[in-house]
Amino acid sequence: VFNKLKVLNLSSCKFLVKAPDLSQIPNLEELILDHCECLLEIGESIGLLKNLILLSMVGCANLGALPYGSLQLNSLQLLSLEGCSKIKILPEAGMMDVRLESLQRLILDHCTSLTEIPDYVGGLKCLHCLSLKGCSSLKEMHRSIGSLVVLEELILDHCTALMEMPDDFGGLLKCLRRLSLEGCFSLERLPLSIMSLVVLEELILNHCTSLMEIPENVGRLKCLRRLSLEGCSSLRWLPLSIISLVLLEELILDHCPSLTKIPDVVGELKCLRRLSLQGCCLLRSIGRSATTQPDWLGNFKSLIYRWQLKSVPDLSNLTALEELNLENCRRLVSIHGLQKLRSLKVLHMNGCWDLDVHKIWSQLK
């Protein structure tokens, strides 16, 4: 009947309980059912849509499962089930004829009842992005995920029950550029095979509070540009092999309360432009000395100190520094070399309770 219909958008149809019979729309390319909060099921006719490119069911909070039977969506490129909080499992290949040969993006964010990923996901040879953000019941990743040979982005943020990744996880993921595990509180270790991710550019491990160390061979990630470890409260040290991260531009270590020292080899990272250490309450020095700044900080334009130091080491060599932020350094009593910062444009000293501002100002004359 609707042979020419390409797009069907039924978003926010609050009384829709079951998707309509789609067999009458054979050429449909986009089906959008976002925020149909009463939707309980989708008929098997959806499996007949050979030309469907996009299927979005964001926020269908009462949808319990995808239809069992044939699901031959060979043209489908984007499948989003974000916020389908009652879906516990995706249909297994043994239960249905699954063909998703063209799928490029699979979005399962906040499917909070989802407990496992079926092994056929590893056979999605065109998949570029797999996002499982907020899947709080997911305890493990199927090892078949390592077969996603063109996967570029893997997002597992706030998978709070996830304890470990498959040991051979990194073996075949030769195209992965971004791996995010933010808020995976139960994750205790990273598999050594993660260092086989030869084109990885961004590794996000923020608030992995059980993670105690980074694998010693992290230096093998030659393409890494951003390493973020904010809130890794159990992290005590960084491996010396970090010196091999020759393209690293950002190293974020905010609120790592167990971290006591930054290795001086960080100074060999010629591309490093941002080093953030806010809230590292046990950190007493950067590099070898607590009284002088490492020479390599001279390349930085912005420097933020936010930990419980009493004295800022000599700043004289920071000739390119344009911004100095000492906000809430409540124990700070002295700053050395401030008068040598000829390029300084912004200076924050708010919250420095013990600092004699008049004395500091007199040194600038």
N, C-alpha and C positions, 0 to 999 in steps of 0.2 A: 504493500500500500504506500509506504513512504520510501520508495526506491532512491530518491534523491537526498534524503535527510542524512547529513554528515555529523551534526552536533546535537546532542540531547542533554540539556542541563535541567536537572530536577532538584537542585540544591535547596535545602531548607524547606522541603515539602513535609511539614511536620506530621501529617497524617498518613504518609506513605508507609505501608507495612511490608509490602512485597513489590519488587521491581516489576514493571509491566512486561508483557510478552515481547521480547525483542526480535523474534523471528520475522516480524513484519518490517524490520528496518535493516535489511541485509548489508547495506553499504555504510553503516554508521562507523565514524572514525573516532569520535569523542563521546564518552558517557560520564557525566558528572552527577554524583549523588551525594555531594558533601552536606554534612549536617542534617541528614534525614534521620532524626533521633529515634523515630519509631520503627525504622526499617529493620525487619527481622531476618529476611532471606532474599536471596537473588535467585531467580529461576535458572534452570539449566540452559535456557535459550541463549544466555550470554555466551556460552561456549561456541555458538554458531557464527559469531561476528568476526569473520575472517579479515575484515579491513580495520578492525578497532585498533587505534594507536594509543589512546589515552583512556584509562579507567581510574577514576578518582572517587573514593568513598570516605573522605576525611570526616572524622567526627561522627560516624555512624555507631554510636555507643552501644546499641543493642543488637548489632549484627553479630551472630554467634559463629558463623563459618562461611566459607566460600562453598558454592554448590559442588556436590560430588557428581561424577560423571565425566563427560568429555569437556576439556577446557583447551581447545585448540585455537588459541589466540596468537597465531603466527606473526601478526603484524604489530602486536602490542609492544610499545616502547616504554611507557610509564604506567606503573601500577602503584597507587598510593592508598594505603589502608590506615593512615595516621589517625590515632585516637579511637580505633575500633577496639575498645578496651575489653570486650567479651570474647574475642577470638583467642582460643587457647592453642590451637594447632592449625597449620596450613595443611591442606589435603596432601596425603602421601601419594607418590607416583603409583604405588601398587593399588590404590583405591580408585584412581582415575587416570584418564589419558591426558597427561599434561604436556602441552607444547607451547612454550613461550620463547621461541627461537630468536626473536628480535628484541627482547626486553633489555632496556638500557638502564632504567632506574627503578629500583624496588624500595619503596618507602613504607616502613612498618613502625614509625615512631609512635611511642606511647601506646603500643598494644600491650597493656600491662598484664594481661593474662597469658600471653604467649610464652610457652615453656621450651619450645625447641624449634629449630629450623630444619626442614626436611632436606634429605641429602640431594634431591634433584636440583636444589638451588646451585650446587656446584657445577651443574651442567648448563647454566645460563651463560653461554659463551660470549654474548654481546653485552653483558652487564657491566656498566661503568660505575654505578653508585649503588651501594647497599647501606641503608640507614635504619638502625634499630634503636634510635635514641629513646631512652625512657622505658625500655622493655624490662621492667623490674623483676619479672619472674623467670627470665632467661638465665639459666645456670651454666650453660656451656655452648660453645660454637661447634657445629659439626665439622669434622676435618675436611669435608668436601669443599669447604669455603676456599681452601688453598688451590682449588682448580679454576678459580675465576681469573683466567689469564689476562683479561683486559680490564679488570677492576682498577679504578683510579682513586676511589674514595670509599672508605669504610668508616662508618660512624656508629659507635657503640656507647655514646654518652649516657651516663646514669643507668646503666645496666647493673643495678646494685647487687644482684645475686651472682653475677659472673665472677668466678674464682680464678679461672685460668683460660688461656688460649691454647689451641692445639699445638703440640710440640713442633709439628712440621708446617706450621701456619704460614711462614714466609717463603716457603720453598718455591712456589710457582707464581707468586703475585709480583711479577716483574714490572707491572705497570702502575702499582699503587703509589700515589703521590701524597695522599693525606690519610692518616690514621688517627682517629680521635677516640680516646677512652676516658674522657672526663667524667669524674664522679663514680667510677667503678670502685666502690669502697671495699669490696671483697677481693679484688685482684691483688694477689700476693707477689706475683713474679711475671716477667715477660719471657717468652720462649726465646732461646738463643737464635732460633731461625728467623726472628724478626730482623736480624741484621742482614738478611738476604734481600731485603727490600731496597734494591740498588738505586731506584729513582725516587725514593721517599723524600718529600720536601718539608712535610709538616707532621710532627709527632706531638700530640696533645695528651698529657697524662695528668691534668689538673685534678686535684682532690682525690687521687688514688691513695687513700690514707693508710692502706695496708702495705703499700709498695715500699720496700726498704732499700732497694738498690736498682741501679740501671746496669744492664749487662756490660761487662768489661769491654766487649768488642763493639760498643756503640760507634766507635770511630769508623766503622765500615760503611756507615750511612753517608757516603760522600756527597750526596745531593741535598742533604738536610739543610734547610734554611731557618726553620723555627722549631725550637724545642721548649715546650712549656710544661713546667712541673709545679705550678702554683698549688699550694695547699697540700703537698705530699708530706704529711706531718711525720712520717716514719723515715723519710729519706735522710741519711746521715752523711753521705759523701758522693762526689762525682768521680767517675773513673778518669784516669789520666789520658786514656785514648781519645777523650774529647778534643784533644789537640788536632786530630785528623779530620774534624768537621770543618773543612776549609771554606765552605760556602755559608756557614752559619751566620745569620744576621741578628737573630733574636734568641736570647736565653732568659727564660722567665722562671725565677725561683722564689717568688713572693710567698710569704707565710709557710716557709719550711722550717719549723721551730727546732728540728733536730740537727740542722745543718750548722756546722761550726766553722768551716773554712772553704774558701773557693780556691781551687788549685791555680798556681801561677801560670800554668800552661794556657789558661784561658786567654792570656795576653798574646798568644801566637795566632789567634783567630782574627785574621786581617779583615774579614768582612763583617765582624761583629759590630753592630751599631746600637744595640739595646741590651743592657744587662740590668734586670730588675730584681731587687733583693728586699722588697718591703716586708716588714714583719718577721725577718729572720732573727729571732730574739737571742739566739746563742752565737750568732756570727760576730766575731771580734776583729776580723781582718780580711782583706782581699789580697791575695798573693802572699809573699813571704814576710812582709813587715806590717806591724800595726801602726807604725809612725809615719810611713811615707806611702804615697800613692804609687801603684805600679806605673811604669812608663807608658804602657799600652793604653791607659785611660786618657792619654793626651789626644786620642783621636775622637773622643766622645764629645758631642754637643750638649747632651743632657745627662745629668747625674742626680739620682734620687737616693738619699740616705733615709731609711725609716727603720732603724733598729736601735737598740739601747746602748749606743756608744756614748762615751763621755767626751771624746775629742776627735775631730775630723783630721785625718792625716794631712800632711802638707799638700796644698793644692797648686803649688807654684807651676808645676809642669803641665797643667791642664789649659793650655793656651787657646784651645778651640772652644772651650766650654761657654755655652750661651745661657744655660739654665741650670741652677743649683737648687735642689729641693731638699730642705732639712726638716720638713714638717713633722711635728710631734716627736722629735728627738728630745724627750723630756729630761734626760740626764746630761745632755750636751752642755759643756762649760767653756769649750774653746774651739776656735777654727783657725787653722794655720795657713797662711799664704793667700788669703782672700784678696788682698790688695794686688796680687799679680794677675788676677783674672780680667784681662783687658777686653775680652770679647763678651763678658757676662752681660746679659740683657734682663734676666728674670731671676730673682732671689726670694725663696720662700723660707722663712724662719718661724712661722706661726706654730705655737704649741711647744716651743723650746723653753720650758719653764725655768731652767737653771742658767740660761745663757744671759750674760750681761751685754745687752745690745749696745749700750753707750761705750763700753770698752771695745767692742768689735768695731764700732763706727770710728772711734779715734784712731784705729790702726789703718784706716783707709786714707787718712790725710797725708 
